Amino acid sequence: MSMVEQSLGQLARSIPGATQVFHEYQLDFCCGGKKSLAEAAAQRSLDAAQIEARLQALAGAASDERDWGQASPGDLIDHILARYHEVHRQQLPELIRLAMKVEQVHADSPDCPTGLADHLRDMRQELESHMQKEEQVLFPMLARGHGAMAVMPITMMRMEHDDHGVALERLMALTHDLTLPRAACNTWRALYLGIGTFKQDLMAHIHLENNILFENAEAEAVRPRG
């Protein structure tokens, strides 16, 4: 199967660095991970062959990035907790603080991202609730190898991931795709830079869960017992 026929989720989990390419082309590989590269590129009027060439170059290059598709559930969960759950808990309070400052100082500007701080607060609340459910219920289940018992919790977490994807779209709309006005102050620049990093982290986070951790658990659940 050629790369253009493979799903974004398959490519993201099999080629280290693919997620960065998808970010550049604004292709949703986490919640929209089941779409083929050809389908996703066509929807955005992009050249699938050009993207495929980038991915082939990555696939042919040696990479030090760990292949999380081969990791144990326990190792992958430890990585998700340290690299994403804890990082989001640090990112969002600072982004809310910066957004409040920008909205207060630049309230009269037509470029002001009015409502951004409130939206970030909502995202923080929803994400914290979601992460706690994973940490307290789902992750311990998966770490013990009880994937067959986790089908319903996984379905619920996938639905919440879709909600996070919608919240990210709203975040991009409020910031006009992180477009800074020409005279943007340093606080405004720091805010949009931070939001860009947060978006990239959250999409990579959802990808690891949806396309690797959950997929592996679901495969285990349907595997016949020998």
Backbone bond lengths (Angstrom), bond angles and torsions (degrees), N, CA, C in turn:
res aa  C-N    CA-C-N  psi(-1)  N-CA   C-N-CA  omega(-1)  CA-C   N-CA-C  phi
1 M - - - 1.472 - - 1.526 109.30 -
2 S 1.342 116.15 129.23 1.461 119.44 179.73 1.524 110.02 -71.93
3 M 1.326 115.76 163.17 1.468 119.73 -178.60 1.528 112.01 -61.56
4 V 1.331 117.24 -36.97 1.474 118.70 -176.55 1.526 111.36 -66.80
5 E 1.345 116.77 -22.54 1.464 120.28 179.08 1.526 112.21 -85.91
6 Q 1.334 117.06 -17.39 1.460 121.01 -179.13 1.533 110.28 -77.62
7 S 1.326 115.78 154.33 1.464 119.70 178.87 1.528 110.21 -74.82
8 L 1.337 115.11 156.90 1.465 119.87 177.75 1.523 110.40 -60.02
9 G 1.340 116.38 -37.39 1.463 120.51 179.15 1.520 111.74 -63.03
10 Q 1.350 116.80 -44.04 1.473 120.86 177.85 1.527 110.56 -60.00
11 L 1.316 116.36 -46.90 1.465 120.75 -177.77 1.525 110.70 -65.24
12 A 1.341 116.09 -40.78 1.471 120.13 -177.73 1.522 111.47 -65.16
13 R 1.350 116.82 -33.08 1.458 118.35 -177.91 1.525 113.22 -90.33
14 S 1.343 117.62 -11.08 1.464 119.08 -177.08 1.527 113.65 -108.19
15 I 1.346 117.35 -16.45 1.470 120.04 -178.04 1.527 109.23 -122.28
16 P 1.337 117.98 105.33 1.464 119.83 176.93 1.528 110.77 -57.38
17 G 1.318 116.02 130.22 1.467 120.61 -179.40 1.516 113.30 96.20
18 A 1.359 117.70 -11.19 1.466 120.14 -179.10 1.522 111.55 -62.29
19 T 1.331 116.59 -34.61 1.464 119.13 -177.33 1.528 111.05 -62.06
20 Q 1.335 117.82 -34.73 1.463 120.79 178.56 1.531 110.48 -64.97
21 V 1.340 116.46 -40.51 1.468 120.52 177.67 1.533 109.70 -63.30
22 F 1.315 116.54 -43.16 1.462 119.59 179.88 1.533 110.90 -63.97
23 H 1.340 116.90 -36.13 1.473 119.72 175.76 1.527 110.76 -60.80
24 E 1.323 116.40 -42.95 1.472 120.26 -178.22 1.523 111.33 -60.99
25 Y 1.329 116.01 -37.17 1.472 120.68 -178.45 1.531 112.33 -94.31
26 Q 1.346 117.04 3.36 1.471 123.02 -179.93 1.524 111.52 56.66
27 L 1.327 115.64 45.59 1.463 121.76 175.84 1.531 108.62 -99.20
28 D 1.312 116.64 128.25 1.468 121.68 -175.64 1.526 109.53 -84.05
29 F 1.341 115.78 100.96 1.464 120.84 -177.15 1.526 112.03 -95.26
30 C 1.337 118.26 -4.49 1.471 118.98 -179.11 1.526 109.96 -96.39
31 C 1.318 118.71 -71.96 1.473 119.76 179.25 1.530 111.26 -74.16
32 G 1.333 117.00 -30.53 1.468 120.79 178.60 1.510 112.41 -98.28
33 G 1.331 116.13 26.07 1.464 121.01 -172.22 1.507 115.68 -68.54
34 K 1.347 118.42 -13.56 1.463 119.85 -178.58 1.534 112.30 -85.39
35 K 1.316 118.57 -11.55 1.468 121.24 177.72 1.527 109.80 -72.74
36 S 1.332 116.17 143.70 1.466 119.33 175.20 1.527 108.85 -71.95
37 L 1.338 115.37 159.69 1.464 119.89 177.22 1.518 109.79 -59.51
38 A 1.349 116.92 -41.72 1.463 120.43 -179.61 1.528 111.14 -61.01
39 E 1.328 116.12 -44.87 1.464 121.55 -178.61 1.529 110.92 -65.64
40 A 1.341 116.28 -47.09 1.467 120.44 -178.27 1.524 111.14 -64.32
41 A 1.346 116.93 -39.76 1.467 120.82 179.67 1.527 110.25 -66.34
42 A 1.334 116.75 -42.17 1.468 120.62 -178.87 1.526 111.12 -61.83
43 Q 1.334 116.49 -38.72 1.465 120.35 -178.79 1.527 111.81 -64.58
44 R 1.342 115.80 -26.41 1.467 119.17 179.38 1.530 111.88 -106.94
45 S 1.329 116.86 12.67 1.474 122.98 179.90 1.532 111.59 54.39
46 L 1.330 114.87 44.87 1.467 121.23 179.15 1.521 110.01 -106.51
47 D 1.328 115.93 159.81 1.463 122.49 178.60 1.523 108.75 -85.75
48 A 1.341 117.04 103.36 1.466 121.22 -177.50 1.529 111.56 -61.64
49 A 1.341 116.54 -35.20 1.470 120.00 -178.82 1.533 110.95 -65.00
50 Q 1.330 116.16 -36.47 1.471 120.41 179.17 1.533 110.36 -66.06
51 I 1.335 115.99 -42.54 1.466 120.57 178.20 1.526 109.91 -66.24
52 E 1.337 116.15 -41.45 1.464 120.67 179.17 1.530 110.65 -59.38
53 A 1.342 116.70 -40.69 1.465 120.39 179.60 1.529 110.98 -62.17
54 R 1.338 116.44 -39.46 1.472 120.30 177.02 1.523 110.77 -62.30
55 L 1.332 115.55 -43.52 1.465 120.82 -178.81 1.530 111.30 -67.29
56 Q 1.329 116.51 -38.67 1.468 119.81 179.18 1.527 110.64 -64.30
57 A 1.333 116.03 -36.51 1.464 119.82 178.02 1.530 110.27 -65.45
58 L 1.324 115.95 -39.61 1.467 120.22 177.80 1.528 110.75 -66.24
59 A 1.335 115.64 -43.11 1.466 120.47 -177.19 1.524 110.66 -63.86
60 G 1.335 116.22 -31.49 1.456 119.97 -178.79 1.519 113.57 -83.85
61 A 1.318 116.33 -13.34 1.467 120.13 -177.96 1.529 110.37 -90.99
62 A 1.289 115.81 144.91 1.474 119.99 175.81 1.521 107.79 -70.54
63 S 1.330 116.09 139.91 1.469 120.23 180.00 1.511 110.12 -134.66
64 D 1.337 115.77 141.94 1.460 121.19 178.01 1.533 111.43 -86.98
65 E 1.339 116.78 -7.50 1.460 119.67 -177.17 1.524 109.58 -67.32
66 R 1.295 116.79 134.71 1.462 120.72 -178.25 1.522 111.13 -67.58
67 D 1.316 115.94 141.01 1.458 121.56 175.82 1.525 107.95 -84.79
68 W 1.331 116.26 95.92 1.464 120.29 -175.36 1.520 111.92 -69.77
69 G 1.326 117.50 -16.30 1.450 120.26 176.41 1.518 112.77 -64.13
70 Q 1.335 116.43 -21.99 1.464 121.32 -179.57 1.529 112.42 -100.27
71 A 1.332 117.41 -0.22 1.469 120.38 -176.57 1.531 110.75 -79.65
72 S 1.316 115.66 157.03 1.469 120.12 174.36 1.527 108.63 -71.17
73 P 1.339 118.40 155.87 1.472 119.97 177.51 1.529 111.83 -54.96
74 G 1.343 117.65 -39.95 1.463 120.86 -179.08 1.515 112.50 -63.54
75 D 1.343 116.23 -43.58 1.472 120.18 179.75 1.529 110.82 -65.92
76 L 1.339 116.29 -42.49 1.461 120.02 -179.37 1.528 110.44 -65.11
77 I 1.323 117.21 -41.65 1.471 120.99 178.81 1.527 110.24 -62.76
78 D 1.334 117.42 -43.53 1.473 120.57 178.10 1.525 110.54 -58.53
79 H 1.329 115.81 -41.44 1.471 120.79 179.06 1.533 110.81 -64.97
80 I 1.328 117.29 -45.26 1.476 121.44 179.94 1.522 110.66 -60.92
81 L 1.332 116.81 -42.85 1.465 120.70 -178.73 1.528 111.24 -63.03
82 A 1.338 115.86 -46.25 1.469 119.83 -175.86 1.523 112.32 -76.64
83 R 1.330 116.74 -42.45 1.469 120.62 -172.82 1.529 113.06 -83.24
84 Y 1.337 117.39 -28.47 1.463 119.25 -174.63 1.533 113.98 -120.26
85 H 1.318 118.94 -52.91 1.472 118.99 -177.47 1.533 111.05 -59.03
86 E 1.325 116.89 -50.51 1.468 119.54 -178.54 1.527 111.50 -68.07
87 V 1.319 116.39 -35.89 1.474 120.05 -179.53 1.535 110.88 -66.72
88 H 1.338 117.10 -43.57 1.482 119.22 177.78 1.529 110.79 -59.78
89 R 1.322 116.31 -36.45 1.476 119.94 -179.26 1.525 111.24 -68.12
90 Q 1.321 117.58 -22.85 1.464 121.44 175.14 1.528 111.19 -87.39
91 Q 1.333 116.05 -36.78 1.466 120.64 -174.46 1.524 112.73 -68.10
92 L 1.318 117.35 -48.88 1.467 120.04 -167.39 1.527 114.79 -66.91
93 P 1.342 120.61 -42.82 1.470 118.15 177.93 1.536 112.60 -58.33
94 E 1.332 117.15 -38.72 1.466 120.35 179.59 1.527 110.79 -70.25
95 L 1.318 117.49 -40.08 1.468 120.23 178.20 1.527 110.50 -63.78
96 I 1.317 117.51 -39.67 1.473 121.10 177.68 1.528 109.96 -63.11
97 R 1.337 116.47 -43.56 1.472 120.67 179.39 1.529 110.63 -60.51
98 L 1.319 116.91 -46.28 1.466 121.36 -179.54 1.530 110.86 -65.17
99 A 1.339 116.95 -41.18 1.466 120.26 -179.16 1.529 110.95 -64.38
100 M 1.321 116.69 -40.47 1.463 120.10 177.74 1.522 110.79 -60.44
101 K 1.332 115.74 -41.73 1.464 119.94 -178.70 1.527 110.77 -66.25
102 V 1.328 117.10 -44.64 1.467 120.89 179.91 1.524 110.31 -63.10
103 E 1.330 116.75 -43.40 1.470 119.84 -178.64 1.529 111.79 -66.33
104 Q 1.338 117.34 -34.16 1.469 120.48 179.24 1.528 111.38 -72.58
105 V 1.329 116.10 -45.96 1.471 120.52 -174.57 1.524 112.16 -74.08
106 H 1.340 116.22 -35.60 1.469 120.25 -172.77 1.526 112.34 -111.77
107 A 1.316 117.00 27.82 1.474 121.09 -176.91 1.525 112.68 -56.86
108 D 1.332 117.48 -30.45 1.467 120.76 -177.48 1.522 113.31 -84.61
109 S 1.322 117.31 -6.44 1.467 120.40 -177.92 1.530 110.24 -82.30
110 P 1.346 117.78 136.15 1.480 119.57 177.31 1.533 111.81 -65.12
111 D 1.324 117.32 -18.77 1.468 121.28 179.41 1.532 112.71 -87.26
112 C 1.325 117.33 -5.32 1.466 120.81 -175.59 1.534 110.82 -59.65
113 P 1.342 118.23 129.26 1.473 121.09 -179.87 1.536 111.22 -79.41
114 T 1.315 115.99 67.82 1.471 121.51 -176.47 1.534 110.93 -60.00
115 G 1.333 115.95 129.37 1.462 120.81 -179.54 1.515 113.90 94.03
116 L 1.325 116.05 -2.60 1.469 119.75 -176.63 1.525 112.00 -66.46
117 A 1.325 117.43 -45.01 1.474 119.96 -178.93 1.528 110.75 -61.41
118 D 1.339 116.83 -42.52 1.470 120.16 178.68 1.526 110.85 -62.54
119 H 1.338 116.31 -40.74 1.467 119.64 -179.94 1.527 110.87 -66.28
120 L 1.320 116.75 -40.14 1.466 120.15 177.64 1.528 110.88 -65.23
121 R 1.329 117.33 -36.01 1.475 120.89 175.82 1.531 110.15 -62.37
122 D 1.335 115.65 -44.52 1.468 119.73 178.55 1.531 110.58 -61.97
123 M 1.332 116.54 -42.79 1.462 120.24 179.26 1.531 111.13 -62.89
124 R 1.332 115.25 -40.03 1.467 119.22 179.37 1.532 110.55 -62.59
125 Q 1.321 116.43 -44.05 1.463 120.89 -179.03 1.532 110.70 -64.18
126 E 1.336 116.87 -46.45 1.469 120.68 -178.79 1.528 111.10 -66.20
127 L 1.327 116.24 -40.56 1.466 120.07 -177.92 1.524 110.89 -69.54
128 E 1.322 116.72 -38.72 1.471 120.09 179.21 1.529 110.39 -64.64
129 S 1.321 116.63 -43.84 1.464 120.63 177.61 1.532 110.69 -60.79
130 H 1.316 115.82 -43.43 1.471 122.12 -179.57 1.533 110.54 -63.46
131 M 1.324 116.85 -47.17 1.465 120.18 -177.15 1.522 111.17 -65.87
132 Q 1.327 116.79 -37.05 1.468 119.51 178.36 1.524 111.15 -63.55
133 K 1.337 117.36 -40.14 1.474 120.15 177.94 1.530 110.09 -62.37
134 E 1.330 116.40 -40.89 1.466 119.57 178.76 1.525 110.52 -65.26
135 E 1.331 115.90 -45.06 1.469 120.28 -175.35 1.530 112.60 -68.72
136 Q 1.324 115.70 -35.63 1.467 119.29 -174.37 1.520 113.59 -90.09
137 V 1.332 117.55 -28.54 1.469 119.82 -174.02 1.532 112.69 -119.15
138 L 1.347 116.27 -61.77 1.468 119.53 -169.26 1.524 113.68 -71.74
139 F 1.334 117.16 -48.95 1.463 119.23 -175.27 1.534 113.04 -61.21
140 P 1.358 118.98 -44.64 1.475 118.01 176.80 1.529 112.18 -58.88
141 M 1.336 116.64 -35.84 1.466 121.74 179.34 1.536 110.15 -63.96
142 L 1.342 115.90 -46.86 1.462 120.52 -177.84 1.524 111.61 -70.41
143 A 1.327 116.93 -37.43 1.466 120.66 179.66 1.532 110.96 -63.00
144 R 1.341 116.62 -29.62 1.472 120.64 178.70 1.529 112.12 -86.23
145 G 1.344 116.38 2.20 1.458 119.82 178.37 1.506 114.57 79.61
146 H 1.344 117.16 22.35 1.461 121.34 -178.24 1.530 111.27 -98.14
147 G 1.338 116.14 48.62 1.459 120.39 -177.84 1.510 113.33 -60.58
148 A 1.344 116.86 -32.93 1.468 120.84 -178.60 1.525 111.96 -64.15
149 M 1.336 116.67 -27.05 1.466 120.96 -179.58 1.533 111.79 -87.25
150 A 1.322 116.15 -6.23 1.468 119.69 -169.56 1.526 113.75 -103.64
151 V 1.341 118.00 10.17 1.466 120.11 -174.23 1.527 111.91 -60.31
152 M 1.323 117.41 -46.33 1.472 119.85 -178.93 1.537 112.68 -68.04
153 P 1.355 118.42 -46.70 1.468 118.01 176.64 1.536 112.37 -59.49
154 I 1.334 116.77 -37.44 1.470 119.79 178.61 1.526 110.24 -64.10
155 T 1.327 116.90 -43.02 1.468 120.25 178.39 1.527 110.70 -58.63
156 M 1.329 116.50 -41.57 1.465 120.97 179.47 1.530 110.85 -65.74
157 M 1.340 117.10 -41.99 1.462 120.44 -179.31 1.533 110.89 -67.19
158 R 1.329 116.95 -36.57 1.473 119.80 176.24 1.531 110.74 -62.26
159 M 1.332 116.98 -41.19 1.465 120.51 178.10 1.528 110.85 -63.30
160 E 1.327 115.84 -40.28 1.471 118.74 178.51 1.531 110.79 -68.72
161 H 1.331 117.14 -33.08 1.466 119.83 174.69 1.534 110.50 -61.68
162 D 1.336 116.23 -40.40 1.469 119.63 176.64 1.527 110.34 -60.17
163 D 1.341 115.99 -39.69 1.472 120.32 177.59 1.532 110.84 -63.24
164 H 1.337 116.27 -39.45 1.472 119.36 177.07 1.524 110.05 -62.98
165 G 1.339 116.36 -37.30 1.472 120.03 178.02 1.516 111.56 -62.55
166 V 1.330 116.75 -41.24 1.475 121.20 177.06 1.534 109.70 -64.33
167 A 1.333 116.70 -40.02 1.471 120.80 179.23 1.526 110.88 -64.69
168 L 1.342 117.14 -36.20 1.468 120.21 176.48 1.529 110.74 -65.67
169 E 1.333 117.20 -39.02 1.470 120.11 177.38 1.531 110.18 -61.19
170 R 1.325 116.37 -41.65 1.463 121.43 178.03 1.533 110.36 -64.24
171 L 1.328 115.51 -38.22 1.467 120.94 178.50 1.527 110.15 -62.10
172 M 1.337 116.56 -42.11 1.468 120.52 179.10 1.531 111.07 -68.89
173 A 1.334 116.78 -35.44 1.469 119.58 178.84 1.525 110.71 -66.50
174 L 1.336 117.28 -42.54 1.469 121.46 -179.44 1.523 111.84 -63.52
175 T 1.337 116.64 -31.02 1.468 120.55 -177.16 1.530 112.12 -102.60
176 H 1.346 117.15 9.82 1.469 121.61 -177.81 1.528 110.31 51.80
177 D 1.366 114.75 50.51 1.470 121.62 -178.49 1.531 111.10 56.24
178 L 1.332 115.23 42.19 1.475 123.45 176.35 1.527 111.85 59.99
179 T 1.335 115.89 35.38 1.469 120.71 178.10 1.522 109.46 -86.79
180 L 1.316 116.30 118.39 1.467 121.45 -179.49 1.524 110.90 -86.51
181 P 1.330 117.39 139.98 1.472 118.72 170.83 1.522 109.96 -66.67
182 R 1.297 116.55 157.01 1.470 121.38 -173.62 1.524 112.30 -57.31
183 A 1.325 116.61 -37.46 1.468 120.22 -175.74 1.535 112.32 -99.26
184 A 1.313 117.20 27.37 1.477 120.46 -176.56 1.522 111.07 -61.22
185 C 1.336 115.23 136.81 1.458 120.73 179.00 1.535 109.85 -78.04
186 N 1.328 115.94 172.72 1.463 120.22 -178.01 1.532 112.42 -63.23
187 T 1.332 116.50 -35.00 1.466 119.61 179.19 1.531 110.37 -63.73
188 W 1.323 115.56 -43.48 1.461 120.93 179.29 1.535 109.95 -62.70
189 R 1.333 116.00 -43.45 1.469 120.41 178.72 1.530 111.31 -63.16
190 A 1.323 116.59 -42.87 1.465 120.84 179.14 1.529 110.39 -64.31
191 L 1.328 117.03 -38.11 1.459 122.01 179.41 1.530 110.68 -61.42
192 Y 1.327 117.31 -50.78 1.470 120.36 -176.31 1.523 111.39 -70.34
193 L 1.333 116.37 -34.29 1.470 119.38 175.46 1.526 109.59 -62.86
194 G 1.331 116.09 -43.74 1.462 120.87 179.70 1.521 112.30 -65.73
195 I 1.334 116.62 -39.10 1.465 119.95 178.37 1.526 110.22 -65.41
196 G 1.332 116.49 -39.06 1.464 119.99 177.75 1.518 111.69 -60.58
197 T 1.334 116.29 -42.78 1.472 120.96 178.31 1.520 110.65 -66.45
198 F 1.338 116.66 -43.00 1.464 121.32 178.88 1.525 110.85 -60.25
199 K 1.333 117.01 -44.87 1.464 120.76 179.50 1.526 110.68 -60.32
200 Q 1.324 115.84 -46.00 1.457 120.53 -179.16 1.529 110.53 -62.32
201 D 1.326 116.24 -42.87 1.469 120.82 179.34 1.529 111.33 -64.84
202 L 1.333 116.85 -44.11 1.465 119.58 -177.15 1.529 111.03 -65.54
203 M 1.327 117.27 -38.65 1.461 119.79 178.77 1.528 111.06 -67.76
204 A 1.339 117.14 -39.97 1.471 120.15 177.18 1.525 110.35 -65.63
205 H 1.312 116.87 -38.35 1.466 124.46 177.88 1.541 110.03 -60.38
206 I 1.328 116.53 -50.83 1.464 120.71 -179.27 1.527 110.47 -64.57
207 H 1.327 116.39 -38.33 1.473 120.10 177.81 1.524 111.60 -58.79
208 L 1.324 117.70 -47.65 1.469 120.44 -179.07 1.521 111.50 -60.69
209 E 1.316 116.33 -37.46 1.462 119.40 -179.66 1.527 111.55 -76.29
210 N 1.339 117.06 -53.61 1.467 120.28 -176.41 1.523 112.31 -63.75
211 N 1.326 116.34 -49.15 1.464 120.88 -167.45 1.518 114.44 -93.02
212 I 1.330 118.12 -13.30 1.465 119.55 179.29 1.531 110.45 -123.39
213 L 1.326 118.25 -66.23 1.467 121.18 -174.89 1.529 111.55 -59.31
214 F 1.337 117.17 -51.44 1.463 120.35 -177.03 1.528 111.71 -72.08
215 E 1.350 116.39 -41.26 1.475 119.83 179.24 1.524 110.16 -57.86
216 N 1.329 117.07 -45.41 1.463 120.87 -179.00 1.525 111.24 -63.92
217 A 1.335 116.66 -40.64 1.469 120.51 179.66 1.527 110.57 -66.62
218 E 1.335 116.75 -40.33 1.463 120.55 179.65 1.526 111.13 -67.44
219 A 1.346 116.54 -36.46 1.461 120.12 177.01 1.529 110.24 -65.17
220 E 1.320 115.60 -38.00 1.462 120.83 178.17 1.540 110.31 -65.15
221 A 1.322 116.01 -36.18 1.459 120.20 -176.87 1.526 112.25 -67.69
222 V 1.352 117.25 -31.62 1.477 119.50 -177.34 1.529 112.08 -97.11
223 R 1.338 117.13 -3.91 1.467 119.87 -178.78 1.537 109.04 -71.75
224 P 1.352 117.44 130.84 1.471 119.23 -179.60 1.526 111.17 -66.58
225 R 1.320 115.30 139.91 1.462 120.59 178.39 1.527 109.50 -77.66
226 G 1.347 117.10 126.59 1.455 120.30 -178.72 1.495 112.58 -99.97
